Amino acid sequence: LSKVMFITTANTLDTIPRPLLDRMEIIEVSGYTYEEKLNIAKRHLIPKILKEHNVIDKVVFQESAVMTIIEGYTKESGVRNLERQLSRVLRKAIADMLEKDKEKVQITSSNIVKYLGPPYYSYDKVKKEDRVGVVTGMAWTAYGGDTLPVEVSIMEGSGKLELTGKLGDVMKESARAGYSYIRSNAEKYSINPDFYKKKDIHIHVPEGAVPKDGPSAGVTMVTAMVSSLSGRKVRHNVAMTGEITLTGRVLPIGGLKEKTLAAYRAGIDTVIIPKDNEKDIDKIPKIIKSKLNFIAADNIDEVLRNALAGDN
């Protein structure tokens, strides 16, 4: 076997045993954008399945129909499931053509539901209003990027910090580190220094049945807590990612390309990222990069200055 090279693929490295991972060379390939998936479908997948079913001149896929399938019926980083869904549509279109004795069939966005049923996936668009204690974070998943809203509620109490939303240990530690940072800098943000004695803070990340973890939600949770404690609203068009230290430094994260694609898809136009991730902006497709305003933050003060509406 000394002359054999083994090549394996995986959606995430987290489930690979560490001793095995140490013996592997890792090549990271980021997921496709919607535009890339569309072009792959038009140039490769559709001609391939039309040839396989011998209906090259009889079935036509409109571009809007392909985009509908990409957005509503697939969620992977690659295109394997996209090819599967295109084949399903094609087979049903052929059956329709034979039953109704048609010579040609047009696949449009309006008849995709007829062939595939209701969409499997939907993506939340951010609400067009600034709100207190609600911040849009960005997360990486095995299927690509996603937006992660973080909500904070302040109540009269005795200083408890409650975390819900099936958060992992890393996110819980981020919340506690952010809480301690706010306590030590309360006056700077116009927050009552005694809030930890009289107020309970509840941090919730919606979709509680979905496990969430990772070192990139620190700045999001700090921003949501500062917003709730100070009463200042968070700009609705801003999303953010990054970890925070006890001294307020913003640490770099991974998966920036996937995260920014998710933010763009959700209707965000301003993205706050760690300063050390500026070099990764070049990896983001030009069509997405040109429509987003990137703010590179070295510390939490810069994040709050750009995320919170109004003055201190």
Phi, psi and omega per residue, in radians:
L1 nan -0.003 -3.085
S2 -1.142 -0.339 -3.133
K3 -1.826 0.208 -3.120
V4 -1.836 2.340 3.049
M5 -1.893 2.174 3.109
F6 -1.681 2.246 3.112
I7 -2.064 2.174 3.107
T8 -2.180 2.770 3.101
T9 -2.173 2.688 3.119
A10 -2.699 2.636 3.081
N11 -1.442 -0.483 -3.135
T12 -2.582 2.582 3.123
L13 -1.505 -0.223 -3.026
D14 -1.084 -0.517 -3.060
T15 -1.641 0.011 3.123
I16 -1.539 2.229 3.132
P17 -0.972 2.410 -3.057
R18 -1.041 -0.730 3.120
P19 -1.036 -0.637 3.104
L20 -1.241 -0.715 -3.119
L21 -1.091 -0.623 3.125
D22 -1.107 -0.428 -3.093
R23 -1.664 0.079 -3.102
M24 -1.927 2.647 2.957
E25 -1.717 2.178 -3.018
I26 -1.709 2.200 3.016
I27 -2.031 1.979 -3.100
E28 -1.570 2.215 3.107
V29 -2.071 2.004 -3.095
S30 -1.285 2.802 -3.098
G31 -1.219 2.845 3.127
Y32 -1.386 2.580 2.991
T33 -1.385 2.955 3.096
Y34 -1.029 -0.733 -3.120
E35 -1.133 -0.687 3.113
E36 -1.144 -0.732 3.115
K37 -1.090 -0.710 3.138
L38 -1.067 -0.799 -3.128
N39 -1.202 -0.639 3.070
I40 -1.098 -0.726 3.125
A41 -1.109 -0.802 -3.087
K42 -1.174 -0.727 -3.033
R43 -1.503 -0.499 -3.002
H44 -2.171 -0.954 -2.991
L45 -1.168 -0.864 -3.079
I46 -1.143 -0.846 3.070
P47 -0.994 -0.632 -3.122
K48 -1.151 -0.842 -3.093
I49 -1.280 -0.525 3.072
L50 -1.135 -0.690 3.118
K51 -1.184 -0.724 3.139
E52 -1.081 -0.610 -3.114
H53 -1.682 0.037 3.085
N54 1.007 0.770 3.124
V55 -2.310 0.713 -3.018
I56 -0.994 -0.712 -3.091
D57 -1.798 0.120 -3.022
K58 -1.892 -0.378 -3.134
V59 -2.174 2.265 -3.124
V60 -2.117 2.197 3.066
F61 -1.652 2.076 3.030
Q62 -1.331 2.627 -3.103
E63 -1.039 -0.686 -3.131
S64 -1.111 -0.566 3.119
A65 -1.198 -0.720 3.121
V66 -1.116 -0.731 3.118
M67 -1.124 -0.635 3.100
T68 -1.090 -0.720 3.112
I69 -1.159 -0.757 -3.128
I70 -1.069 -0.776 -3.044
E71 -1.389 -0.610 -2.994
G72 -1.866 -0.249 -3.015
Y73 -2.226 0.023 3.071
T74 -2.372 2.665 3.132
K75 -2.478 0.136 -3.075
E76 -1.432 2.889 3.078
S77 -1.340 -0.539 -3.108
G78 -1.671 -2.638 -3.069
V79 -2.258 0.182 -3.094
R80 -1.078 -0.817 -3.133
N81 -1.245 -0.519 3.079
L82 -1.078 -0.772 3.100
E83 -1.076 -0.682 3.132
R84 -1.101 -0.752 -3.126
Q85 -1.219 -0.678 3.082
L86 -1.068 -0.699 3.122
S87 -1.152 -0.686 3.095
R88 -1.060 -0.807 3.129
V89 -1.063 -0.768 -3.098
L90 -1.098 -0.762 -3.137
R91 -1.095 -0.703 3.132
K92 -1.233 -0.580 3.089
A93 -1.170 -0.672 3.104
I94 -1.133 -0.754 3.101
A95 -1.069 -0.716 3.102
D96 -1.091 -0.717 -3.112
M97 -1.139 -0.707 -3.128
L98 -1.256 -0.707 -3.126
E99 -1.127 -0.670 -3.074
K100 -1.758 0.138 3.096
D101 0.940 0.842 3.099
K102 -1.656 2.680 3.091
E103 -1.635 -0.457 3.141
K104 -2.459 2.654 3.093
V105 -2.333 2.341 3.063
Q106 -1.774 2.201 3.054
I107 -1.633 1.970 -3.119
T108 -2.047 2.952 3.133
S109 -1.125 -0.442 -3.107
S110 -1.355 -0.435 3.129
N111 -1.803 0.127 3.071
I112 -1.120 -0.731 3.137
V113 -1.084 -0.614 3.105
K114 -1.085 -0.670 -3.096
Y115 -1.525 -0.600 -3.029
L116 -1.972 -0.143 -3.074
G117 1.462 -3.049 -3.135
P118 -1.066 2.633 3.133
P119 -1.004 2.502 3.139
Y120 -1.389 -0.584 -3.005
Y121 -2.184 2.596 3.011
S122 -2.420 2.584 -3.108
Y123 -2.002 2.217 -3.107
D124 -1.208 2.316 2.989
K125 -1.617 2.462 -3.132
V126 -1.152 2.531 3.111
K127 -1.279 2.445 -3.051
K128 -1.460 0.844 3.079
E129 -2.584 2.491 3.089
D130 -1.343 2.325 -3.107
R131 -2.294 2.702 3.103
V132 -1.467 2.274 3.015
G133 1.353 0.199 3.122
V134 -2.171 2.049 -3.065
V135 -2.212 2.453 3.092
T136 -1.615 1.983 3.050
G137 -1.689 3.020 3.110
M138 -2.196 2.357 -3.068
A139 -2.240 2.687 3.032
W140 -1.811 2.367 3.058
T141 -2.250 2.990 3.124
A142 -1.128 -0.287 3.140
Y143 -1.722 0.046 -3.077
G144 2.138 -2.693 -3.115
G145 -1.599 2.841 3.099
D146 -2.719 2.698 3.039
T147 -1.575 2.573 -3.025
L148 -2.329 1.686 3.125
P149 -1.217 2.407 3.097
V150 -2.081 2.225 -3.110
E151 -2.029 2.434 3.112
V152 -2.244 2.329 3.098
S153 -2.168 2.395 -3.139
I154 -1.905 2.309 -3.127
M155 -2.338 2.748 3.014
E156 -1.116 2.414 -3.113
G157 -3.111 -2.524 -3.060
S158 -2.235 0.355 3.073
G159 1.665 0.409 3.136
K160 -1.413 2.568 3.031
L161 -2.013 1.981 -3.105
E162 -1.944 2.390 -3.098
L163 -2.179 2.187 3.098
T164 -2.331 2.843 -3.116
G165 2.027 0.336 -3.136
K166 0.976 0.969 -3.126
L167 -1.499 2.508 3.088
G168 -1.408 3.065 -3.077
D169 -1.058 -0.677 -3.094
V170 -1.112 -0.764 -3.141
M171 -1.204 -0.604 3.097
K172 -1.125 -0.722 3.115
E173 -1.155 -0.645 3.085
S174 -1.067 -0.742 3.140
A175 -1.106 -0.743 -3.125
R176 -1.196 -0.675 3.102
A177 -1.122 -0.726 3.104
G178 -1.133 -0.677 3.113
Y179 -1.075 -0.770 3.133
S180 -1.164 -0.656 3.113
Y181 -1.090 -0.758 3.139
I182 -1.123 -0.704 3.109
R183 -1.032 -0.717 -3.084
S184 -1.400 -0.179 -3.126
N185 -2.262 0.446 -3.021
A186 -0.996 -0.818 -3.063
E187 -1.098 -0.586 -3.132
K188 -1.074 -0.510 -3.102
Y189 -1.846 0.355 3.116
S190 1.020 0.710 3.115
I191 -1.949 2.417 3.098
N192 -1.038 2.095 -3.093
P193 -1.041 -0.361 -3.137
D194 -1.611 0.256 -3.057
F195 -1.051 -0.538 -3.089
Y196 -1.233 -0.222 3.108
K197 -1.606 -0.514 -2.957
K198 -2.054 -0.170 -3.058
K199 -2.134 2.409 2.969
D200 -1.692 2.443 3.133
I201 -2.027 2.225 3.107
H202 -2.018 2.049 3.084
I203 -1.812 2.206 -3.128
H204 -2.280 2.356 3.037
V205 -1.983 1.945 -3.056
P206 -0.962 2.979 -2.990
E207 1.111 1.074 -3.047
G208 -1.090 -0.339 -3.134
A209 -1.403 -0.210 -3.103
V210 -1.697 2.083 3.120
P211 -1.109 2.447 -3.121
K212 -2.357 2.342 3.078
D213 -2.803 2.852 3.101
G214 2.401 2.687 -3.062
P215 -1.568 1.025 3.138
S216 -2.539 0.177 -3.083
A217 -1.876 0.056 -3.074
G218 -1.023 -0.874 -3.105
V219 -1.145 -0.576 3.139
T220 -1.133 -0.792 -3.116
M221 -1.219 -0.651 3.093
V222 -1.117 -0.772 3.140
T223 -1.065 -0.745 3.138
A224 -1.137 -0.704 3.133
M225 -1.183 -0.778 3.120
V226 -1.076 -0.708 3.119
S227 -1.051 -0.834 -3.116
S228 -1.169 -0.729 -3.091
L229 -1.260 -0.520 -3.115
S230 -1.715 -0.250 -3.132
G231 1.419 0.138 3.141
R232 -1.518 2.447 -3.117
K233 -1.386 2.691 3.083
V234 -1.735 2.348 3.136
R235 -1.095 2.260 -3.045
H236 -1.241 -0.382 -3.053
N237 -1.613 0.191 -3.078
V238 -1.952 2.345 2.983
A239 -2.171 2.758 -3.047
M240 -2.597 2.810 3.063
T241 -2.673 2.589 -3.142
G242 2.577 2.647 3.071
E243 -1.712 2.743 -3.107
I244 -2.169 2.574 3.051
T245 -1.791 3.028 3.132
L246 -1.157 -0.350 3.117
T247 -1.657 0.039 3.074
G248 1.627 0.084 3.084
R249 -1.244 2.548 3.097
V250 -1.794 2.104 -3.056
L251 -1.665 2.657 -3.091
P252 -1.187 2.816 -3.110
I253 -2.323 3.063 3.077
G254 -1.954 2.981 3.065
G255 1.199 0.563 -3.064
L256 -1.084 -0.706 -3.120
K257 -1.026 -0.886 -3.115
E258 -1.099 -0.684 -3.123
K259 -1.150 -0.744 -3.131
T260 -1.212 -0.574 3.067
L261 -1.098 -0.704 3.116
A262 -1.139 -0.701 3.128
A263 -1.124 -0.764 3.117
Y264 -1.078 -0.744 3.139
R265 -1.083 -0.551 -3.104
A266 -1.469 -0.023 3.110
G267 1.641 0.252 3.105
I268 -1.393 2.518 3.064
D269 -2.113 -0.137 3.110
T270 -2.262 2.229 -3.089
V271 -2.146 2.204 3.094
I272 -1.753 2.162 -3.085
I273 -2.234 2.828 3.063
P274 -1.136 2.564 -3.138
K275 -0.979 -0.679 -3.108
D276 -1.213 -0.183 3.116
N277 -1.677 0.100 3.127
E278 -0.989 -0.639 -3.110
K279 -1.115 -0.416 -3.103
D280 -1.412 -0.181 -3.138
I281 -1.084 -0.540 3.134
D282 -1.102 -0.380 -3.120
K283 -1.421 -0.203 -3.114
I284 -1.418 2.349 -3.136
P285 -0.951 2.474 -3.071
K286 -1.008 -0.667 -3.080
I287 -1.105 -0.576 3.108
I288 -1.436 -0.752 -3.085
K289 -1.045 -0.628 -3.098
S290 -1.249 -0.297 -3.087
K291 -1.822 0.021 -3.139
L292 -2.089 2.498 3.049
N293 -1.728 2.028 -3.101
F294 -1.677 2.289 3.061
I295 -2.084 2.026 -3.137
A296 -1.622 2.065 -3.062
A297 -1.929 2.318 3.113
D298 -1.650 -0.431 3.120
N299 -2.510 2.916 -3.029
I300 -1.154 -0.444 3.101
D301 -1.047 -0.725 3.125
E302 -1.147 -0.666 3.107
V303 -1.076 -0.883 -3.095
L304 -1.141 -0.646 3.139
R305 -1.082 -0.603 -3.107
N306 -1.635 -0.317 -3.084
A307 -1.678 -0.545 -3.070
L308 -1.612 2.407 3.112
A309 -1.501 2.694 3.105
G310 1.409 -3.136 -3.117
D311 -1.750 2.821 3.070
N312 -1.120 nan nan
